[in-house]
């Protein structure tokens, strides 16, 4: 009995390095159990798709968008079935957007959506890419599509509200930002953007209410405080405006906002800041 | 190699730009132009890549961000 146990122990010790060695290849594919050329070809393609996905995502994680784009371009050329086809086009679109190839990126997100019409992330990135390209009309169409895919999505309303504001479609902007304030009452930016919409519409009282709501949620929100100060300047409340501008200069991370606040306060008080 | 402007020059440019923008707002005849000074918040930005498994399932961060109805899941810009 003891001899059998010793033999088993020796055998286990002898096999241990082999087991450890085998674990060093986590991505090893199983050996093909066919000799049919069509099946072997399909297996080879599948392995290449898997490997290139891994490399493309790894490159994206390191900010190497050129390599990522090359890997996903090759995956797309291999035309994998869903969900890989739409996912590869989505990932390719991200790399292309980072390379400032906006038209190509839009085409990739568009094709991802054609293959998978419910792909909300592709719709979201299509809006962002069109905005980055300065294509407001295309961004608007993409934003409408995003809202249609995900009517309750906070991001969909945020994105379409911003696009509508850029296109001066104030009623859509107001509706989207108002929906956002209802769905996410603690989100100060929704109140701020609603205030910007009201400023453009000339409803300064409504704008002030929204800015006060934003600042109640986030007292250090310098851009909202700056906007409130401009409303006070307009209403000839110079002392209140000056006090708020002083707080903006103290709170703002953005140097251009600090400079803007300082310039405005200087004009109000007539003193060098 | 092209030299970058010094931090002092950059700061002066920012201050002059701020002063000029404030001046433009005051220059509007008869009224202070609030709309010229108040800008919307920044766009939400691109959602991250998706793995080979695709967008299905809660494990897909990008799709979760895109569909989110809760602020904590939406990856929207913050108020800074």
Interface residues (C-beta under 8 A of the other chain):
Chain A: X49 X50 X53 X54 X56 X57 X60 X68 X82 X83 X84 X86 X87 X90 X91 X94 X97 X98 X116 X119 X120 X121 X123 X124 X125 X128 X129 X131 X132 X146 X150 X152 X153 X154 X155 X156 X158 X159 X162 X165 X166 X183 X184 X186 X187 X188 X189 X192 X193 X195 X196 X199 X200 X204 X214 X218 X220 X221 X222 X223 X224 X226 X227 X230 X231 X233 X234 X253 X255 X256 X258 X259 X260 X261 X262 X263 X264 X266 X267
Chain B: X11 X14 X15 X17 X18 X19 X20 X21 X22 X23 X25 X26 X31 X32 X34 X35 X37 X38 X39 X40 X41 X43 X44 X45 X46 X47 X48 X49 X50 X51 X52 X53 X54 X55 X56 X60 X62 X63 X65 X66 X67 X68 X69 X70 X71 X74 X75 X76 X77 X78 X79 X80
